[in-house]
Amino acid sequence: MRAHLAKIPPANTVAERRAQYDRAERVFPMPTDVSVKPVQVPAIPAEWIEPSAAREGAFVLYLHGGGYVIGSPRSHRHLAASIAVAARASVVLPDYRLAPEHPFPAALEDAVAAYRWLLDRGTAPRRIVIAGDSAGGGLTVATLVALRERGVPLPAAGVCISPWVDLTGSGASYATKAASDPIVTRDGVMEMARAYLGATDARTPLASPLFADLTGLPPLFIQVGTEEVLLDDAMELAERAKAAGVEATLELWPEMVHVWQWFFPMLDEGRTAIDGIGAFVQAKTA
């Protein structure tokens, strides 16, 4: 994995970084037993990923990572499809609006709208899990909080992969894990935070859900690598969720870095972690 990362040339502009991230669709293979079709959810484009063994009425709303600035269904299709197979559930993968063109709360409003779209189709909330990686993991928690605040029926659970939940960048692991994380740096994270926040305070709960009241949220399943700079984000999220009475499962994966699941075609631990996510989703949406 590190050798693969070392071969990636630097990208200097947002457009270059987006294009580079989206090349994942040409690098990483898709599972052979899934279908992918475009949908509108409701006003933004999305992909509907359905494995051949999908359980009727079971869904994952997957919110891709990329710091709210880069990322799309193209960059995360292989990961979302692999989760779909493991969970035996259909996945809706929205192409939510990105910063800096669309700062907070655009991504949040798109995620809420996508969830409402699933409900409007007649999907039972207890058969839906919201999941995401990195910024998408933070967006997962923010979406759950927003749904609770608006009185919308909550889904069965949330899955957070290496979640970015504190846009103030206060975690000590930014320093203690800086040398071991080949993907994320504090400078890069804070640049994306500024783009997403605009004039919004970084401690705003729906932007940095680490500072939100987590009371009443559904169960959370959190995976994080021990060698990533967002380690403290994930650990603090689990601690605060439990303190609020939320069922929170935290998995610490030794020697893994940020969103190692994305590299599952070349990393056995990525495949194993995805299988664990699939088992959790199946249990919560049975």
C-alpha positions in Angstrom: 0.0 0.0 0.0 2.8 2.5 0.9 4.6 1.6 -2.3 1.4 2.4 -4.3 1.0 5.7 -2.5 4.6 6.6 -3.2 4.0 6.3 -7.0 1.2 8.9 -6.9 2.4 12.3 -8.3 1.6 15.4 -6.4 -1.6 17.3 -7.2 -1.6 21.1 -6.6 -5.1 22.3 -7.4 -8.5 21.1 -6.2 -9.4 20.1 -9.7 -6.2 18.0 -10.0 -6.8 16.4 -6.6 -10.3 15.5 -7.5 -9.3 14.0 -10.8 -6.5 12.0 -9.1 -8.9 10.6 -6.5 -11.4 9.7 -9.1 -8.9 7.5 -10.9 -9.6 4.9 -8.3 -12.4 3.6 -10.6 -9.7 2.6 -13.1 -7.2 1.2 -10.6 -9.3 -0.8 -8.2 -11.5 -3.7 -9.5 -15.2 -3.9 -8.7 -16.8 -7.0 -7.3 -18.2 -9.1 -10.2 -21.6 -9.7 -8.6 -23.0 -6.2 -8.3 -24.9 -3.9 -10.6 -24.5 -0.1 -10.7 -27.1 2.3 -12.0 -27.4 6.1 -11.8 -30.2 7.6 -9.8 -31.3 11.1 -8.6 -31.5 11.4 -4.8 -33.6 13.5 -5.0 -31.9 16.5 -6.7 -28.3 15.3 -6.7 -26.8 12.5 -8.7 -26.1 9.2 -7.0 -25.3 5.6 -7.7 -27.4 2.6 -6.7 -25.2 -0.4 -6.1 -26.9 -3.7 -5.7 -25.2 -7.0 -5.1 -26.9 -10.2 -6.5 -27.4 -11.5 -2.9 -28.9 -8.3 -1.6 -31.6 -8.7 1.1 -34.9 -7.2 0.1 -35.4 -3.8 1.7 -31.9 -3.5 3.3 -29.9 -0.4 2.5 -26.7 1.4 3.3 -26.5 5.1 2.6 -22.7 5.6 2.0 -21.1 9.0 2.4 -17.7 9.1 0.7 -14.6 10.7 2.2 -12.4 13.4 0.8 -12.4 16.2 3.3 -15.6 17.6 1.9 -13.5 18.9 -1.0 -12.6 15.9 -3.1 -14.2 12.5 -3.6 -17.2 11.2 -5.5 -18.9 7.9 -6.4 -16.1 7.3 -8.8 -13.4 7.4 -6.1 -15.4 5.2 -3.7 -17.5 2.9 -5.9 -15.2 -0.1 -5.3 -15.3 0.4 -1.5 -19.1 0.9 -1.4 -19.7 -2.1 -3.7 -17.5 -4.3 -1.5 -19.5 -3.2 1.6 -22.7 -3.9 -0.3 -21.6 -7.5 -1.0 -20.4 -8.0 2.6 -23.6 -6.5 4.1 -25.9 -8.2 1.5 -27.6 -4.8 1.2 -28.1 -2.2 -1.6 -26.0 0.9 -1.3 -26.9 4.4 -2.3 -23.8 6.5 -2.9 -24.7 10.2 -3.4 -22.5 12.6 -5.2 -23.0 15.3 -2.6 -21.9 18.9 -3.1 -18.3 19.7 -2.3 -16.4 22.7 -0.9 -15.2 25.3 -1.6 -17.9 25.8 -4.2 -20.5 24.5 -1.7 -19.5 25.0 1.9 -21.2 23.9 5.1 -24.0 22.9 5.4 -24.4 21.8 1.7 -23.0 18.3 2.2 -25.1 17.8 5.3 -28.3 18.9 3.6 -27.6 16.6 0.7 -27.0 13.6 3.1 -30.3 14.3 4.9 -32.1 14.6 1.6 -30.7 11.3 0.4 -31.9 9.6 3.6 -35.3 11.2 3.3 -35.4 9.9 -0.3 -35.0 6.4 0.9 -37.8 6.8 3.5 -40.1 8.3 0.8 -39.5 5.2 -1.3 -41.0 3.2 1.6 -37.8 1.9 3.1 -38.2 1.2 6.8 -35.7 3.2 8.9 -34.7 0.0 10.8 -33.5 -1.5 7.5 -31.1 1.5 6.8 -27.5 2.0 8.0 -25.7 5.3 7.3 -22.0 4.8 6.7 -19.0 6.8 5.6 -15.2 7.2 5.7 -13.1 10.1 6.9 -15.1 13.2 6.3 -17.9 10.9 5.3 -17.6 9.3 8.7 -18.0 12.7 10.4 -20.9 13.4 8.0 -22.5 10.2 9.1 -22.6 11.3 12.7 -23.7 14.9 11.7 -26.5 13.4 9.6 -27.7 11.3 12.5 -27.7 14.3 14.8 -29.6 16.4 12.2 -32.2 13.7 11.7 -32.8 13.5 15.4 -33.0 17.2 15.8 -35.6 17.4 12.9 -37.7 14.6 14.3 -37.0 12.2 11.3 -37.1 8.5 12.2 -33.5 7.4 12.8 -31.8 4.5 10.9 -30.7 1.3 12.5 -27.1 2.3 13.0 -24.1 4.3 11.8 -20.8 3.1 10.6 -17.8 5.4 10.8 -14.5 4.4 9.1 -11.6 6.6 10.3 -14.0 9.4 11.0 -13.1 13.1 10.9 -15.4 14.6 13.6 -13.3 17.5 15.0 -12.6 20.2 12.5 -10.7 22.2 15.1 -7.8 19.7 14.6 -7.2 19.4 18.4 -6.3 15.7 18.6 -2.9 14.9 20.0 -2.6 12.1 17.4 -2.0 14.7 14.7 1.5 15.1 16.3 2.1 11.6 17.7 1.1 9.8 14.5 2.4 12.3 12.0 5.4 10.2 11.1 3.4 7.0 10.6 0.4 8.2 8.6 1.4 8.4 4.9 -2.0 9.8 3.8 -3.3 12.6 6.1 -1.5 15.6 7.6 -2.8 18.2 10.0 -2.0 21.0 7.5 -3.9 19.2 4.8 -6.9 18.6 7.1 -7.0 22.2 8.2 -6.9 23.4 4.7 -10.0 21.3 3.9 -11.7 22.4 7.1 -11.3 26.0 6.1 -12.8 25.3 2.7 -15.7 23.5 4.1 -16.5 25.8 7.0 -16.2 29.1 5.3 -17.4 31.6 8.0 -18.8 28.8 10.2 -17.2 28.2 13.6 -15.2 25.0 13.6 -16.9 23.9 16.9 -20.4 24.0 15.3 -21.9 20.7 16.2 -23.3 19.8 12.8 -19.9 20.6 11.2 -17.8 19.0 14.0 -20.1 16.4 15.5 -17.6 15.6 18.2 -19.1 18.7 19.9 -22.7 17.6 19.3 -25.1 16.2 21.8 -25.1 12.5 20.8 -27.9 11.4 23.1 -30.5 9.2 21.4 -28.4 8.2 18.4 -28.5 4.7 17.1 -25.6 2.3 17.6 -22.3 3.3 16.1 -19.6 1.0 14.7 -16.2 2.7 14.4 -13.0 1.4 12.8 -9.7 3.3 13.0 -6.1 2.5 12.4 -3.6 2.9 15.2 -1.1 4.7 12.9 -3.4 7.4 11.6 -3.5 11.0 12.7 -7.3 10.9 13.1 -6.9 8.2 15.8 -7.9 10.6 18.5 -11.0 11.7 16.6 -12.3 8.1 16.5 -11.4 7.3 20.1 -13.0 10.6 21.5 -16.1 10.0 19.4 -16.5 6.5 20.9 -16.0 7.8 24.4 -18.5 10.7 24.0 -21.0 8.5 22.4 -20.8 6.0 25.3 -21.1 8.8 27.8 -24.3 9.9 26.0 -25.7 6.4 26.4 -25.1 5.4 22.8 -24.1 1.8 21.9 -20.6 2.4 20.4 -18.2 -0.3 19.2 -14.7 0.9 18.6 -12.2 -1.3 16.7 -8.5 -0.3 16.8 -6.6 -1.9 14.0 -2.9 -2.3 14.7 -0.5 -0.8 12.2 -3.3 0.4 9.9 -3.5 3.9 8.4 -6.3 6.2 7.3 -9.2 4.4 5.6 -7.1 1.3 4.9 -10.4 -0.4 3.8 -10.1 1.7 0.6 -7.0 -0.4 -0.3 -8.7 -3.8 0.2 -7.7 -5.1 -3.3 -4.1 -5.0 -2.2 -4.5 -5.3 1.6 -5.9 -8.3 3.4 -6.7 -6.2 6.5 -8.9 -4.0 4.4 -11.0 -7.0 3.2 -11.3 -8.3 6.8 -12.4 -4.9 8.1 -15.1 -4.7 5.4 -16.3 -8.2 6.3 -16.7 -6.9 9.8 -18.7 -3.9 8.6 -20.9 -6.2 6.6 -21.6 -8.5 9.6 -22.5 -5.4 11.7 -24.9 -4.1 9.0 -26.5 -7.5 8.6 -27.1 -7.8 12.3 -28.6 -4.3 12.7 -30.9 -4.6 9.6 -32.1 -8.1 10.1 
